C-alpha cells in the first residue's frame, strides 16, 4: 500500500458490562475498513454500485439484513470482490471483570477502541481515520483528544474525524463488517454455520482480534471452534501457544518479531474459518504487506519467522499444502513426513560429500572428525543406521 492509508470505522454493541440486562449486547465489536489512498476514488464508485444493487436508495446497514442468510451471502459476495482489507476487534463482555475500571462507559469505549486504533496506527503511520458518530459532541471531542495523546507523532501525520455514516459509503461497509462479525459471535445475532459467513470475506480479512485473550479461560477454544475429543487437545494447545506468544510480543519494537506476531494472527484466523487451515508462504507474505509491514522473501519467512516461532515453542506445522496451526495428530504426522522428505535426503547428500572428500584425499581429510561436526556426524550415522534397518541390514 502507499504511505497514505485510510481507515473507516464503525462499532457494534454497547459498552455496558451488565450483559444479563435485556437489550444489552453480549459482545462489543470494532471494525475498520482499510483502504490505500490511491484506490479510494474508484472504490467509492464501485461500492456505490453495490449499495444500489442490494439496498436501492438507502445506505448499506447490517440491521436491514437481519438474519436473512441469503441476503448476507449475496452482499458479502459483492463486497469480497472490492479492493479493501478489514480489521476486526471482537470483545466478549461476558469475560470482563465487572468491577474493573471498564465498568464505566467512557473508560470502556476509550480502552477498547484505543486497542484497535493503536494496532492500526502502528501498521499505517500516515493514517486517516473516519469513524461513525458516537455519543454527544463533548464525548467525541474528548475521545479525539485521548487518541492524539496516545499517539501524538502518528496523528501529526494523519487525521481523525467523526462522520455521519449516511454521507460515507465506506463507513457503511464498516457497518456491514461489524454486523457480519456480530452474526458470527454474538448469541443474540448468531447465524447457523458462522464459519461459512466469515469465509465469504476471508480474502478481505487482515486480522480479527478476540479480546480478552481466550486461552486464559478456555484453553484456546474460540466461539467458532467445534472440535471435541482427543483432537481438540492438540488444537487447543496449538492455539493457546500461539495466543500466548501474540499477547507477550505484540508490543515489541523489533520488526521481525512483529512479523512473527502477524503471521500467527493470520494462522489463528485461518483456523477460525473452519476449512483446512493451511496457508501458503506467499499468502502470508501478502498479508504482511497489506498490514503495512515489510516482509522479505520466502527464505526469510521460513528461517526468520516460522523457525523462530517453533524455537519459541509455538506449534506451526508445514506440508505441501502450506503452514498451519495443527488441529489433529494427522497434521503433525504430515509435518514429520515433510521433515523426513527434506532432512534425510539432505543428510544423505552430506554423507556423500564427506565420502567423496575422504576418497579424493585418500583418507587424509575426514570432515566429520572436526569437533564442530560432532552433531552432524551423529545425525549422519543415525540416518545411515535407519536406512540399513529399513533395507533389512544388520
C-alpha positions in Angstrom: 0.0 0.0 0.0 1.1 3.6 -0.4 2.1 5.8 2.6 -1.4 7.3 2.8 -3.9 4.8 4.3 -7.5 5.4 5.2 -9.5 3.5 7.9 -13.3 3.7 8.0 -14.6 2.6 11.4 -17.9 1.5 12.9 -18.9 -0.3 16.1 -21.5 -2.8 17.1 -22.9 -3.2 20.6 -22.9 -1.1 23.7 -20.2 -0.5 26.4 -22.2 -1.8 29.3 -20.8 -4.8 31.1 -24.1 -5.9 32.6 -24.8 -8.4 29.8 -27.6 -10.0 31.8 -29.8 -6.9 31.3 -32.3 -7.4 28.5 -31.5 -5.4 25.4 -27.7 -5.2 26.1 -25.3 -6.8 23.7 -23.0 -9.6 24.9 -20.2 -8.5 22.6 -18.7 -5.2 21.5 -17.1 -5.1 18.1 -15.0 -2.6 16.3 -14.5 -3.0 12.5 -12.1 -0.9 10.4 -12.2 -1.0 6.6 -8.6 -0.2 5.4 -8.0 1.3 2.0 -5.0 2.5 0.1 -5.4 6.2 -0.6 -4.7 5.7 -4.3 -7.7 3.3 -4.6 -10.1 5.5 -2.7 -12.0 7.2 -5.6 -12.5 4.2 -7.7 -13.5 2.1 -4.7 -16.2 4.6 -3.7 -17.7 4.4 -7.2 -17.7 0.5 -7.1 -19.2 0.4 -3.6 -22.0 2.8 -4.6 -22.9 0.3 -7.3 -23.0 -2.4 -4.7 -25.2 -0.2 -2.5 -27.7 0.5 -5.2 -27.8 -3.2 -6.2 -28.6 -4.5 -2.7 -30.0 -1.5 -0.8 -31.5 0.6 -3.6 -31.8 4.2 -2.4 -30.8 3.7 1.2 -27.5 3.3 2.9 -25.9 -0.1 3.5 -26.9 -1.2 7.0 -26.4 -4.6 8.6 -29.6 -4.1 10.5 -31.5 -4.2 7.2 -30.1 -7.7 6.5 -31.3 -9.1 9.9 -30.9 -12.9 9.9 -31.6 -13.3 6.2 -28.7 -15.6 5.4 -29.3 -15.5 1.7 -29.1 -11.7 1.6 -26.0 -11.7 3.8 -24.2 -14.1 1.5 -25.1 -12.1 -1.6 -24.0 -8.7 -0.1 -20.8 -10.2 1.3 -20.0 -11.9 -2.0 -20.3 -8.5 -3.8 -18.1 -6.8 -1.2 -15.5 -9.6 -1.2 -14.5 -8.6 -4.8 -13.7 -5.0 -3.7 -10.0 -3.8 -3.1 -10.0 -3.2 0.6 -9.0 -5.1 3.8 -10.7 -5.1 7.2 -9.6 -5.4 10.8 -12.0 -6.6 13.5 -11.7 -6.4 17.3 -14.3 -8.7 18.9 -14.7 -8.1 22.7 -16.6 -10.7 24.8 -18.0 -8.5 27.5 -19.1 -11.6 29.5 -15.5 -12.3 30.3 -14.5 -8.8 31.6 -14.3 -8.2 35.3 -17.5 -6.3 36.2 -15.7 -4.4 39.0 -12.8 -3.2 36.8 -12.5 0.3 35.5 -14.1 -0.8 32.3 -17.5 -0.7 34.1 -17.6 3.0 33.2 -18.9 3.7 29.8 -16.3 6.2 28.6 -13.4 4.2 30.0 -14.6 1.1 28.3 -15.1 2.9 24.9 -11.7 4.6 25.1 -9.9 1.5 26.2 -11.4 -0.9 23.6 -11.3 1.5 20.7 -7.7 2.5 21.7 -6.7 -1.1 21.3 -8.0 -1.1 17.7 -6.6 2.3 16.7 -3.2 1.6 18.2 -2.9 -1.6 16.2 -3.9 0.3 13.0 -1.7 3.3 13.6 1.3 1.1 14.3 0.8 -0.6 10.9 0.0 2.6 9.0 1.9 5.6 10.2 0.1 8.1 7.9 -3.4 7.0 8.9 -6.6 9.0 8.0 -9.4 7.8 10.2 -13.1 8.4 9.6 -15.4 6.9 12.3 -19.2 6.8 12.6 -20.5 9.3 15.1 -20.8 8.1 18.7 -22.2 9.9 21.7 -22.5 13.7 22.2 -20.2 16.3 20.9 -18.4 16.7 24.2 -17.6 13.0 24.3 -16.5 12.9 20.7 -14.1 15.8 21.3 -12.7 14.1 24.4 -12.2 10.9 22.6 -10.3 12.6 19.8 -8.0 14.3 22.3 -7.4 11.0 24.0 -6.3 9.4 20.8 -3.9 12.3 20.0 -2.3 12.0 23.4 -1.8 8.2 23.0 -0.1 8.5 19.6 0.9 12.2 19.0 3.6 11.7 16.4 1.4 9.4 14.3 -1.6 11.6 14.4 0.6 14.6 13.3 0.9 12.7 10.0 -2.7 11.7 9.7 -6.3 12.8 10.5 -9.2 11.8 12.7 -12.8 12.8 12.3 -16.3 11.6 13.1 -18.8 11.5 10.3 -22.5 10.5 9.6 -22.4 7.1 8.0 -25.1 8.2 5.5 -22.5 10.5 4.0 -19.8 7.9 3.5 -20.3 4.6 1.8 -17.0 3.2 3.3 -18.3 3.8 6.8 -21.4 1.9 5.7 -19.1 -1.0 4.7 -17.6 -0.9 8.2 -21.2 -1.3 9.5 -21.7 -4.4 7.3 -18.4 -5.9 8.6 -19.5 -5.2 12.2 -22.8 -6.8 11.6 -21.2 -9.8 9.9 -18.9 -10.4 12.9 -21.8 -10.0 15.3 -23.6 -12.8 13.4 -20.5 -15.0 13.9 -20.0 -14.3 17.6 -23.0 -12.7 19.5 -25.5 -15.4 20.5 -28.3 -12.9 20.2 -27.4 -12.3 16.5 -25.8 -15.7 15.6 -26.5 -17.3 12.2 -26.0 -21.0 11.7 -22.6 -22.2 10.4 -20.9 -18.8 11.1 -17.6 -20.1 9.5 -19.4 -20.1 6.1 -20.4 -16.5 6.5 -17.0 -15.4 7.6 -15.3 -17.4 4.9 -17.0 -15.4 2.2 -15.0 -12.4 3.3 -11.8 -14.3 4.2 -9.9 -12.8 1.3 -10.5 -9.3 2.7 -9.6 -10.1 6.3 -6.3 -8.6 7.6 -6.9 -9.6 11.2 -9.7 -10.5 13.6 -8.7 -10.0 17.2 -10.6 -11.6 20.1 -10.3 -9.9 23.5 -9.8 -10.7 26.3 -7.3 -13.4 25.1 -9.4 -16.5 25.1 -6.7 -19.0 26.2 -6.8 -17.6 29.8 -10.2 -19.1 30.4 -11.0 -21.7 27.8 -7.6 -23.3 26.9 -7.7 -21.9 23.4 -11.3 -22.6 22.4 -12.9 -19.9 20.4 -16.5 -19.1 19.7 -16.2 -20.7 16.3 -14.4 -23.8 17.4 -16.5 -27.0 17.3 -13.8 -29.7 17.7 -14.3 -32.2 20.5 -12.4 -35.3 21.7 -8.7 -36.1 21.6 -8.0 -34.0 18.5 -9.3 -30.9 20.4 -6.5 -31.1 22.9 -3.9 -30.7 20.1 -6.0 -27.9 18.5 -6.4 -26.1 21.8 -2.8 -26.4 22.8 -1.6 -25.1 19.4 -4.0 -22.1 19.7 -3.0 -21.5 23.3 0.7 -21.3 22.5 0.0 -19.0 19.5 -2.1 -16.6 21.6 0.4 -16.6 24.5 3.1 -15.6 22.0 0.9 -12.9 20.5 0.0 -11.3 23.9 3.6 -11.5 25.0 5.2 -10.0 21.9 2.6 -7.7 20.3 4.1 -4.5 21.8 7.6 -5.4 20.5 9.6 -2.8 18.6 11.5 -5.5 16.6 10.2 -5.7 13.1 10.8 -9.4 12.7 9.1 -10.1 16.0 6.1 -8.1 14.8 6.1 -10.1 11.6 6.1 -13.3 13.7 3.1 -12.0 15.7 1.3 -11.0 12.4 1.9 -14.4 10.9 0.5 -16.2 13.9 -2.6 -13.8 13.9 -3.2 -14.8 10.3 -2.8 -18.5 11.1 -5.2 -18.2 14.0 -7.8 -16.5 11.8 -7.4 -19.3 9.2 -8.2 -21.8 12.0 -11.4 -20.0 12.8 -12.6 -20.1 9.2 -13.2 -23.8 9.6 -11.6 -25.3 6.5 -8.1 -26.9 6.2 -6.4 -24.0 7.9 -3.3 -24.1 5.6 -1.8 -21.0 4.1 1.0 -20.9 1.5 4.0 -18.8 2.3 3.1 -16.4 -0.5 -0.3 -15.7 1.1 1.4 -15.0 4.5 3.8 -12.6 2.8 1.0 -10.8 1.1 -0.9 -10.4 4.4 2.2 -8.9 6.0 2.5 -6.3 3.2 -1.2 -5.5 3.4 -0.8 -4.8 7.1 1.9 -2.3 6.5 4.9 -4.5 7.5 8.0 -5.1 5.4 8.4 -8.8 4.7 11.4 -10.1 2.7 11.3 -13.4 0.7 10.2 -17.0 1.2 13.6 -18.0 2.8 13.2 -15.2 5.3 9.7 -16.4 6.1 10.9 -19.9 6.6 14.0 -19.2 8.7 13.4 -15.8 10.3 9.7 -16.2 11.1 8.4 -19.8 11.1 11.6 -21.3 12.5 11.8 -18.6 15.2 8.2 -19.3 16.2 9.0 -23.0 16.5 12.1 -22.2 18.6 9.7 -20.3 21.0 7.6 -23.4 21.5 4.7 -22.4 19.1 3.3 -25.3 17.1 3.4 -24.4 13.5 3.3 -27.3 11.0 4.1 -27.3 7.3 3.3 -29.6 4.4 3.0 -29.2 0.6 -0.4 -27.6 1.4 1.3 -24.8 3.4 1.6 -23.7 7.0 -1.0 -24.1 9.7 -1.7 -24.4 13.5 -2.2 -28.2 13.9 -5.7 -29.4 14.9 -5.1 -33.1 15.0 -2.3 -35.8 15.1 -2.6 -36.1 11.4 -1.4 -32.5 10.9 1.7 -33.2 13.0 2.3 -36.5 11.1 2.2 -34.6 7.8 4.8 -32.2 9.2 7.0 -35.1 10.3 6.7 -36.7 6.8 7.7 -33.4 5.3 10.7 -33.2 7.6 11.6 -36.7 6.7 11.4 -36.0 3.0 13.7 -32.9 3.4 16.1 -33.8 6.2 17.0 -37.4 5.3 17.9 -36.7 1.7 20.0 -33.7 2.8 21.8 -35.9 5.4 22.4 -38.5 2.7 23.8 -35.8 0.3 26.1 -34.5 3.2 27.3 -38.1 3.8 28.1 -38.5 0.1 30.1 -35.2 0.1 32.1 -36.4 3.2 32.8 -39.7 1.5 33.9 -38.0 -1.7 36.3 -35.8 0.1 37.7 -38.7 2.0 38.1 -40.7 -1.2 39.8 -37.9 -3.3 42.3 -37.2 -0.4 43.0 -40.9 0.2 41.7 -40.6 3.7 43.7 -37.7 4.7 40.7 -35.4 5.2 37.7 -36.6 7.3 35.4 -33.6 7.5 33.4 -35.3 10.3 36.4 -35.6 12.5 36.3 -31.9 13.3 34.9 -31.1 16.8 32.3 -28.7 15.5 31.0 -31.5 13.2 30.1 -33.8 16.1 26.4 -33.3 15.9 26.1 -33.6 12.2 28.2 -36.8 12.4 25.8 -38.3 14.9 22.9 -37.4 12.6 24.5 -38.9 9.5 25.3 -42.1 11.4 21.8 -42.3 12.8 20.3 -41.8 9.3 22.7 -44.5 7.9 21.6 -46.9 10.7 17.9 -46.2 10.0 18.4 -46.8 6.3 20.2 -50.1 7.0 17.3 -51.3 9.2 14.8 -50.3 6.5 16.7 -52.4 4.0 17.0 -55.4 6.3 20.6 -54.8 7.1 22.3 -55.8 10.3 
